[in-house]
Amino acid sequence: MISAGPRIFVFSHVNLFVGDPVKALQLAYEKERARLVSILYGRVSIAFSGHLHKNLSREAGGVNYMSINDFRGSGTYCRVFVTNHGITYSFENL
């Protein structure tokens, strides 16, 4: 975890959510996923992951779960701005 003042960010290779209900999750066991979501609930601003290899954002329990595209193949990265007014982000390409 990384903290930017009162905001906490989590970085993980494994993603908790996907955009397509047919795709398999790394954490397919619902109780395991629910436990992680409950731990992060109310404590984390954004949880970043990359396993899905596409840009995807889902909100659950006040936490934004963000999957980022494959940088090596697409040159895409996520730029995050933290200010006193909140957090904004954008997906950028090299």
OpenMM code with the backbone's topology and positions (N, CA, C; nanometers):
from openmm import Vec3, app, unit

residues = "MET ILE SER ALA GLY PRO ARG ILE PHE VAL PHE SER HIS VAL ASN LEU PHE VAL GLY ASP PRO VAL LYS ALA LEU GLN LEU ALA TYR GLU LYS GLU ARG ALA ARG LEU VAL SER ILE LEU TYR GLY ARG VAL SER ILE ALA PHE SER GLY HIS LEU HIS LYS ASN LEU SER ARG GLU ALA GLY GLY VAL ASN TYR MET SER ILE ASN ASP PHE ARG GLY SER GLY THR TYR CYS ARG VAL PHE VAL THR ASN HIS GLY ILE THR TYR SER PHE GLU ASN LEU".split()
positions = [
    Vec3(0.0831, -0.1171, 0.0000),
    Vec3(0.0000, 0.0000, 0.0000),
    Vec3(0.0875, 0.1233, 0.0000),
    Vec3(0.0387, 0.2279, -0.0659),
    Vec3(0.1060, 0.3570, -0.0694),
    Vec3(0.0072, 0.4613, -0.0212),
    Vec3(0.0554, 0.5553, 0.0587),
    Vec3(-0.0318, 0.6592, 0.1118),
    Vec3(0.0067, 0.7946, 0.0540),
    Vec3(-0.0932, 0.8728, 0.0134),
    Vec3(-0.0739, 1.0110, -0.0294),
    Vec3(-0.1578, 1.0950, 0.0661),
    Vec3(-0.0977, 1.1288, 0.1804),
    Vec3(-0.1740, 1.1969, 0.2846),
    Vec3(-0.2762, 1.1008, 0.3411),
    Vec3(-0.4011, 1.1444, 0.3515),
    Vec3(-0.5037, 1.0560, 0.4075),
    Vec3(-0.5560, 0.9520, 0.3076),
    Vec3(-0.5061, 0.9565, 0.1857),
    Vec3(-0.5516, 0.8633, 0.0818),
    Vec3(-0.4565, 0.7445, 0.0731),
    Vec3(-0.5134, 0.6270, 0.0553),
    Vec3(-0.4322, 0.5054, 0.0461),
    Vec3(-0.4610, 0.4382, -0.0874),
    Vec3(-0.3548, 0.3947, -0.1553),
    Vec3(-0.3641, 0.3246, -0.2816),
    Vec3(-0.3066, 0.1844, -0.2652),
    Vec3(-0.3721, 0.0861, -0.3243),
    Vec3(-0.3256, -0.0526, -0.3213),
    Vec3(-0.2892, -0.0920, -0.4639),
    Vec3(-0.1768, -0.1612, -0.4788),
    Vec3(-0.1323, -0.2092, -0.6096),
    Vec3(-0.1188, -0.3609, -0.6037),
    Vec3(-0.1788, -0.4274, -0.7027),
    Vec3(-0.1766, -0.5733, -0.7067),
    Vec3(-0.1794, -0.6194, -0.8519),
    Vec3(-0.1172, -0.7296, -0.8784),
    Vec3(-0.1274, -0.7867, -1.0119),
    Vec3(-0.2671, -0.8448, -1.0343),
    Vec3(-0.3231, -0.9018, -0.9312),
    Vec3(-0.4523, -0.9713, -0.9404),
    Vec3(-0.5665, -0.8711, -0.9355),
    Vec3(-0.6611, -0.8844, -1.0275),
    Vec3(-0.7787, -0.7980, -1.0280),
    Vec3(-0.8964, -0.8695, -0.9615),
    Vec3(-0.9854, -0.7913, -0.9016),
    Vec3(-1.1014, -0.8489, -0.8344),
    Vec3(-1.2264, -0.8484, -0.9212),
    Vec3(-1.2313, -0.7607, -1.0199),
    Vec3(-1.3498, -0.7464, -1.1037),
    Vec3(-1.3104, -0.7470, -1.2510),
    Vec3(-1.3993, -0.7971, -1.3345),
    Vec3(-1.3795, -0.7937, -1.4788),
    Vec3(-1.5033, -0.7319, -1.5424),
    Vec3(-1.4907, -0.6888, -1.6674),
    Vec3(-1.6031, -0.6265, -1.7361),
    Vec3(-1.7000, -0.7254, -1.7960),
    Vec3(-1.6608, -0.8492, -1.8083),
    Vec3(-1.7416, -0.9517, -1.8734),
    Vec3(-1.7661, -1.0658, -1.7749),
    Vec3(-1.8920, -1.0962, -1.7435),
    Vec3(-1.9188, -1.2015, -1.6443),
    Vec3(-1.8757, -1.3413, -1.6870),
    Vec3(-1.8449, -1.3600, -1.8158),
    Vec3(-1.8032, -1.4910, -1.8657),
    Vec3(-1.6548, -1.5155, -1.8375),
    Vec3(-1.5754, -1.4100, -1.8297),
    Vec3(-1.4316, -1.4254, -1.8089),
    Vec3(-1.4014, -1.4740, -1.6689),
    Vec3(-1.3008, -1.5574, -1.6586),
    Vec3(-1.2598, -1.6102, -1.5275),
    Vec3(-1.1814, -1.5048, -1.4508),
    Vec3(-1.1998, -1.5017, -1.3225),
    Vec3(-1.1252, -1.4122, -1.2344),
    Vec3(-1.0086, -1.4864, -1.1727),
    Vec3(-0.9056, -1.4142, -1.1391),
    Vec3(-0.7958, -1.4749, -1.0646),
    Vec3(-0.8467, -1.5200, -0.9281),
    Vec3(-0.9335, -1.4374, -0.8669),
    Vec3(-0.9939, -1.4704, -0.7383),
    Vec3(-1.1397, -1.5092, -0.7622),
    Vec3(-1.1608, -1.6249, -0.8174),
    Vec3(-1.2954, -1.6689, -0.8534),
    Vec3(-1.3781, -1.7097, -0.7317),
    Vec3(-1.3126, -1.7413, -0.6213),
    Vec3(-1.3835, -1.7832, -0.5007),
    Vec3(-1.4481, -1.6598, -0.4372),
    Vec3(-1.5804, -1.6537, -0.4366),
    Vec3(-1.6524, -1.5335, -0.3951),
    Vec3(-1.6228, -1.4910, -0.2515),
    Vec3(-1.6053, -1.5859, -0.1604),
    Vec3(-1.5773, -1.5506, -0.0214),
    Vec3(-1.4410, -1.4835, -0.0077),
    Vec3(-1.3443, -1.5286, -0.0862),
    Vec3(-1.2113, -1.4684, -0.0823),
    Vec3(-1.2180, -1.3246, -0.1338),
    Vec3(-1.2882, -1.3046, -0.2444),
    Vec3(-1.3030, -1.1712, -0.3013),
    Vec3(-1.3805, -1.0806, -0.2041),
    Vec3(-1.4878, -1.1310, -0.1447),
    Vec3(-1.5677, -1.0530, -0.0498),
    Vec3(-1.4844, -1.0122, 0.0713),
    Vec3(-1.3987, -1.0998, 0.1178),
    Vec3(-1.3128, -1.0688, 0.2323),
    Vec3(-1.2164, -0.9555, 0.1986),
    Vec3(-1.1552, -0.9604, 0.0807),
    Vec3(-1.0642, -0.8529, 0.0399),
    Vec3(-1.1385, -0.7208, 0.0252),
    Vec3(-1.2561, -0.7237, -0.0347),
    Vec3(-1.3356, -0.6020, -0.0500),
    Vec3(-1.3704, -0.5451, 0.0872),
    Vec3(-1.4040, -0.6311, 0.1830),
    Vec3(-1.4389, -0.5828, 0.3176),
    Vec3(-1.3178, -0.5228, 0.3893),
    Vec3(-1.1985, -0.5753, 0.3654),
    Vec3(-1.0770, -0.5201, 0.4255),
    Vec3(-1.0480, -0.3807, 0.3699),
    Vec3(-1.0686, -0.3613, 0.2395),
    Vec3(-1.0382, -0.2339, 0.1747),
    Vec3(-1.1482, -0.1302, 0.1944),
    Vec3(-1.2690, -0.1743, 0.2248),
    Vec3(-1.3859, -0.0873, 0.2379),
    Vec3(-1.3608, 0.0276, 0.3359),
    Vec3(-1.3789, 0.1507, 0.2860),
    Vec3(-1.3636, 0.2672, 0.3712),
    Vec3(-1.2209, 0.3048, 0.4059),
    Vec3(-1.1237, 0.2297, 0.3572),
    Vec3(-0.9836, 0.2553, 0.3902),
    Vec3(-0.9002, 0.2962, 0.2692),
    Vec3(-0.9425, 0.2552, 0.1510),
    Vec3(-0.8609, 0.2699, 0.0315),
    Vec3(-0.9327, 0.3576, -0.0705),
    Vec3(-0.8574, 0.4452, -0.1369),
    Vec3(-0.9157, 0.5300, -0.2409),
    Vec3(-0.9245, 0.4553, -0.3736),
    Vec3(-0.8121, 0.3990, -0.4179),
    Vec3(-0.8077, 0.3259, -0.5450),
    Vec3(-0.7235, 0.2000, -0.5263),
    Vec3(-0.7715, 0.0888, -0.5817),
    Vec3(-0.6954, -0.0358, -0.5868),
    Vec3(-0.6612, -0.0619, -0.7337),
    Vec3(-0.5333, -0.0561, -0.7673),
    Vec3(-0.4859, -0.0742, -0.9049),
    Vec3(-0.4458, -0.2192, -0.9282),
    Vec3(-0.4767, -0.2707, -1.0467),
    Vec3(-0.4302, -0.4038, -1.0856),
    Vec3(-0.4061, -0.4050, -1.2360),
    Vec3(-0.3469, -0.5127, -1.2855),
    Vec3(-0.3133, -0.5150, -1.4270),
    Vec3(-0.3384, -0.6460, -1.4974),
    Vec3(-0.3761, -0.7477, -1.4283),
    Vec3(-0.3863, -0.8817, -1.4847),
    Vec3(-0.4798, -0.8917, -1.6053),
    Vec3(-0.5798, -0.8083, -1.6087),
    Vec3(-0.6810, -0.8142, -1.7139),
    Vec3(-0.6308, -0.7617, -1.8481),
    Vec3(-0.5284, -0.6769, -1.8472),
    Vec3(-0.4685, -0.6172, -1.9670),
    Vec3(-0.5667, -0.5308, -2.0445),
    Vec3(-0.6551, -0.4599, -1.9725),
    Vec3(-0.7403, -0.3598, -2.0362),
    Vec3(-0.7797, -0.2573, -1.9316),
    Vec3(-0.8139, -0.1367, -1.9783),
    Vec3(-0.8559, -0.0313, -1.8872),
    Vec3(-0.9986, -0.0593, -1.8423),
    Vec3(-1.0167, -0.0664, -1.7123),
    Vec3(-1.1487, -0.0959, -1.6566),
    Vec3(-1.1557, -0.0343, -1.5181),
    Vec3(-1.2682, 0.0277, -1.4871),
    Vec3(-1.2867, 0.0873, -1.3558),
    Vec3(-1.4213, 0.0444, -1.3005),
    Vec3(-1.4210, -0.0052, -1.1774),
    Vec3(-1.5428, -0.0464, -1.1078),
    Vec3(-1.5375, 0.0091, -0.9666),
    Vec3(-1.6525, 0.0514, -0.9136),
    Vec3(-1.6594, 0.1022, -0.7771),
    Vec3(-1.7362, 0.0032, -0.6915),
    Vec3(-1.6830, -0.0230, -0.5730),
    Vec3(-1.7510, -0.1095, -0.4763),
    Vec3(-1.7142, -0.0629, -0.3367),
    Vec3(-1.8128, -0.0315, -0.2570),
    Vec3(-1.7890, 0.0085, -0.1191),
    Vec3(-1.7054, 0.1338, -0.1054),
    Vec3(-1.7193, 0.2266, -0.1990),
    Vec3(-1.6431, 0.3507, -0.1921),
    Vec3(-1.5003, 0.3393, -0.2405),
    Vec3(-1.4616, 0.2224, -0.2901),
    Vec3(-1.3267, 0.2002, -0.3427),
    Vec3(-1.3357, 0.1858, -0.4940),
    Vec3(-1.2493, 0.2563, -0.5662),
    Vec3(-1.2422, 0.2432, -0.7111),
    Vec3(-1.1407, 0.1338, -0.7435),
    Vec3(-1.1865, 0.0257, -0.8061),
    Vec3(-1.0993, -0.0848, -0.8480),
    Vec3(-1.0667, -0.0630, -0.9946),
    Vec3(-0.9388, -0.0415, -1.0230),
    Vec3(-0.8980, -0.0049, -1.1573),
    Vec3(-0.8005, -0.1062, -1.2142),
    Vec3(-0.8337, -0.1579, -1.3305),
    Vec3(-0.7438, -0.2462, -1.4043),
    Vec3(-0.6823, -0.1648, -1.5172),
    Vec3(-0.5537, -0.1820, -1.5379),
    Vec3(-0.4808, -0.1014, -1.6352),
    Vec3(-0.4334, -0.1878, -1.7509),
    Vec3(-0.4380, -0.1321, -1.8710),
    Vec3(-0.3973, -0.2002, -1.9929),
    Vec3(-0.2513, -0.2445, -1.9850),
    Vec3(-0.2145, -0.3370, -2.0691),
    Vec3(-0.0781, -0.3891, -2.0765),
    Vec3(0.0149, -0.2807, -2.1306),
    Vec3(0.1032, -0.2280, -2.0474),
    Vec3(0.1928, -0.1202, -2.0885),
    Vec3(0.2868, -0.1637, -2.1993),
    Vec3(0.3420, -0.2820, -2.1855),
    Vec3(0.4408, -0.3296, -2.2832),
    Vec3(0.3813, -0.3407, -2.4231),
    Vec3(0.2591, -0.3890, -2.4332),
    Vec3(0.1975, -0.4058, -2.5642),
    Vec3(0.1303, -0.2813, -2.6181),
    Vec3(0.0769, -0.1956, -2.5290),
    Vec3(-0.0016, -0.0814, -2.5747),
    Vec3(0.0627, 0.0541, -2.5461),
    Vec3(0.1588, 0.0569, -2.4545),
    Vec3(0.2181, 0.1842, -2.4154),
    Vec3(0.1250, 0.2695, -2.3306),
    Vec3(0.0215, 0.2086, -2.2758),
    Vec3(-0.0758, 0.2802, -2.1936),
    Vec3(-0.0333, 0.2786, -2.0472),
    Vec3(-0.0486, 0.3916, -1.9829),
    Vec3(-0.0252, 0.3998, -1.8389),
    Vec3(-0.1337, 0.4881, -1.7770),
    Vec3(-0.1430, 0.4853, -1.6467),
    Vec3(-0.2437, 0.5637, -1.5757),
    Vec3(-0.1734, 0.6746, -1.4988),
    Vec3(-0.2168, 0.7971, -1.5221),
    Vec3(-0.1628, 0.9121, -1.4501),
    Vec3(-0.2640, 0.9509, -1.3430),
    Vec3(-0.2182, 0.9581, -1.2181),
    Vec3(-0.3061, 0.9876, -1.1045),
    Vec3(-0.2650, 1.1216, -1.0449),
    Vec3(-0.3642, 1.2070, -1.0232),
    Vec3(-0.3417, 1.3375, -0.9629),
    Vec3(-0.4130, 1.3417, -0.8281),
    Vec3(-0.3385, 1.3725, -0.7225),
    Vec3(-0.3943, 1.3826, -0.5877),
    Vec3(-0.3818, 1.5276, -0.5432),
    Vec3(-0.4956, 1.5903, -0.5130),
    Vec3(-0.4967, 1.7278, -0.4643),
    Vec3(-0.5831, 1.7349, -0.3383),
    Vec3(-0.5891, 1.8512, -0.2794),
    Vec3(-0.6762, 1.8714, -0.1638),
    Vec3(-0.8236, 1.8568, -0.2006),
    Vec3(-0.8543, 1.8676, -0.3290),
    Vec3(-0.9932, 1.8608, -0.3760),
    Vec3(-1.0348, 1.7208, -0.4176),
    Vec3(-0.9433, 1.6269, -0.4191),
    Vec3(-0.9782, 1.4897, -0.4543),
    Vec3(-0.8749, 1.4228, -0.5429),
    Vec3(-0.9172, 1.3147, -0.6051),
    Vec3(-0.8304, 1.2337, -0.6903),
    Vec3(-0.8900, 1.2295, -0.8296),
    Vec3(-0.8073, 1.2535, -0.9299),
    Vec3(-0.8479, 1.2361, -1.0683),
    Vec3(-0.7443, 1.1478, -1.1361),
    Vec3(-0.7824, 1.0846, -1.2429),
    Vec3(-0.6879, 1.0002, -1.3166),
    Vec3(-0.7221, 1.0028, -1.4651),
    Vec3(-0.6236, 0.9700, -1.5444),
    Vec3(-0.6447, 0.9576, -1.6883),
    Vec3(-0.5542, 0.8480, -1.7415),
    Vec3(-0.6005, 0.7797, -1.8440),
    Vec3(-0.5209, 0.6794, -1.9123),
    Vec3(-0.4468, 0.7484, -2.0253),
    Vec3(-0.3172, 0.7337, -2.0288),
    Vec3(-0.2314, 0.8020, -2.1264),
    Vec3(-0.1603, 0.6991, -2.2127),
    Vec3(-0.1226, 0.7400, -2.3317),
    Vec3(-0.0446, 0.6543, -2.4222),
    Vec3(0.0884, 0.7229, -2.4525),
    Vec3(0.1948, 0.6456, -2.4627),
    Vec3(0.3250, 0.7003, -2.5014),
    Vec3(0.3262, 0.7337, -2.6483),
] * unit.nanometer
topology = app.Topology()
chain = topology.addChain("A")
for resn in residues:
    res = topology.addResidue(resn, chain)
    for name in ("N", "CA", "C"):
        topology.addAtom(name, app.Element.getBySymbol(name[0]), res)
